[in-house]
Amino acid sequence: MRRLLDALYLVSGVAGAVCLAAIGVLVLAQTAGRLVGVVVPSANELAGFCVAASAFLALAHTLNHGGHIRVRVVLEHLGGCAGRAVEAAALVVALAMSAYASWWAVDLVRGSIRYGDVSPGLLAVPLWIPQTGMAAGLVVFTIALADNLLRVLRGRPPLYAVED
């Protein structure tokens, strides 16, 4: 199960990185297009979709590699059972908030599919496509938070605190 979860987090992180690279390609294409008099249709809109997808898809991978901002001073000062209790409480709150956001992000995608929502730009992109990146990233992040909470409850350090 550990390898499956680690692969899920890695795939999500790589997808976020691909979206980040797509932003660069779109901006570069738009800049080069201006120099030769070619318009790249909806480049700003597509780059905006990629910004949202890259941020959400990278959440779980970033969490598990300690990239999120945390206040470790309190946890290090408490130590032992009290530190684990505070860590677990923080993970429970984060898990609840992430699960709530995931639920509604998935519902947003389902609604966009049901109603056939499309973007208002020159390219009529079905909105469920860019929204799926956000929803998928939130779902994987929720799984990562649950994974880390279970580790803490079992007395093991969370993945983001493990030194490689």
C-alpha positions in Angstrom: 0.0 0.0 0.0 2.9 2.3 0.8 4.3 2.1 -2.7 0.9 2.7 -4.2 0.3 5.8 -2.2 3.9 7.1 -2.9 3.3 6.5 -6.6 0.0 8.4 -6.4 1.7 11.4 -4.7 4.5 11.3 -7.3 2.1 11.1 -10.2 0.1 14.0 -8.8 3.3 16.0 -8.3 4.6 15.3 -11.8 1.2 16.3 -13.2 1.6 19.6 -11.4 5.0 20.0 -12.8 3.8 19.3 -16.3 1.1 22.0 -15.8 3.9 24.4 -14.7 5.9 23.6 -17.8 2.8 24.2 -19.9 2.5 27.7 -18.4 6.0 28.4 -19.6 5.4 27.0 -23.1 2.2 29.0 -23.4 3.9 32.3 -22.3 6.8 31.6 -24.6 4.5 30.8 -27.5 2.5 34.0 -26.9 5.7 36.1 -26.7 7.2 34.5 -29.8 3.9 34.8 -31.6 3.8 38.6 -30.9 7.2 38.9 -32.5 6.1 37.3 -35.8 2.5 38.7 -35.7 0.7 35.4 -34.7 -1.9 35.3 -32.1 -2.0 32.3 -29.8 -5.7 31.9 -29.1 -6.7 32.0 -25.4 -3.1 31.6 -24.2 -3.8 33.7 -21.1 -6.9 31.6 -20.2 -5.1 28.3 -20.8 -2.2 29.5 -18.7 -4.6 30.4 -15.9 -6.1 26.9 -16.0 -2.6 25.5 -15.7 -1.8 27.8 -12.8 -4.7 26.4 -10.8 -4.1 22.8 -11.8 -0.3 23.0 -11.0 -1.0 24.5 -7.5 -3.6 21.8 -6.5 -1.9 18.8 -8.1 1.3 19.5 -6.3 -0.2 19.8 -2.8 0.2 16.2 -1.7 3.7 15.8 -3.0 4.8 19.1 -1.5 3.2 18.1 1.9 5.0 14.8 2.0 8.3 16.4 1.3 8.0 19.0 4.0 7.4 21.9 1.6 4.4 23.3 3.4 4.9 26.0 6.0 4.5 24.5 9.5 5.3 25.8 12.9 7.7 23.2 14.3 8.8 25.2 17.3 5.7 24.3 19.2 5.9 20.6 18.3 9.6 20.4 19.1 9.0 22.1 22.5 6.1 19.8 23.4 7.6 16.6 22.2 6.4 13.1 23.2 2.7 12.4 23.6 1.7 16.1 23.7 3.5 16.8 20.5 1.8 13.9 18.8 -1.6 14.9 20.1 -1.1 18.5 18.7 0.2 17.1 15.4 -2.8 14.7 15.2 -5.3 17.5 16.1 -3.8 19.7 13.4 -4.0 16.9 10.8 -7.6 16.2 11.8 -8.6 19.8 11.2 -6.6 20.0 7.9 -8.2 16.6 6.8 -11.7 17.9 7.6 -11.2 21.1 5.7 -9.5 19.3 2.7 -12.3 16.7 2.6 -14.9 19.4 2.6 -13.1 21.3 -0.2 -12.6 18.0 -2.2 -16.3 17.1 -1.9 -17.4 20.5 -3.4 -14.6 20.6 -6.0 -15.8 17.2 -7.3 -19.4 18.4 -7.2 -18.3 21.5 -9.2 -16.8 19.2 -11.9 -20.0 17.1 -11.9 -22.1 20.2 -12.3 -20.0 21.5 -15.1 -20.3 18.2 -17.0 -24.1 18.1 -16.4 -24.7 21.6 -17.6 -22.1 21.7 -20.3 -20.3 24.7 -19.0 -17.6 26.1 -21.3 -15.1 28.9 -20.9 -16.0 32.3 -22.2 -12.7 32.8 -24.2 -12.0 32.4 -27.9 -11.5 28.7 -27.3 -14.7 27.2 -25.7 -13.0 24.8 -23.3 -15.4 22.6 -21.4 -14.9 23.8 -17.8 -14.8 20.3 -16.3 -11.4 19.8 -17.9 -9.5 22.5 -15.9 -11.6 21.9 -12.9 -10.6 18.3 -12.8 -7.0 19.3 -12.0 -8.2 21.2 -8.9 -10.5 18.4 -7.8 -8.0 15.6 -8.3 -5.3 17.6 -6.5 -7.6 18.2 -3.5 -8.6 14.5 -3.4 -5.0 13.3 -3.5 -4.1 15.9 -0.8 -7.0 14.6 1.4 -5.6 11.1 1.0 -2.1 12.3 1.9 -3.5 14.1 5.0 -5.3 10.9 6.1 -2.2 8.9 5.4 -0.1 11.2 7.6 -2.8 11.2 10.3 -2.8 7.4 10.5 1.0 7.4 10.8 0.8 9.9 13.7 -1.9 7.9 15.4 0.2 4.7 15.1 3.1 6.5 16.8 5.2 7.0 13.7 6.4 10.3 12.3 4.4 11.9 9.5 5.9 11.6 6.1 6.8 15.3 6.0 8.9 14.9 9.2 10.9 11.8 8.0 14.4 12.7 7.0 15.5 11.0 3.7 
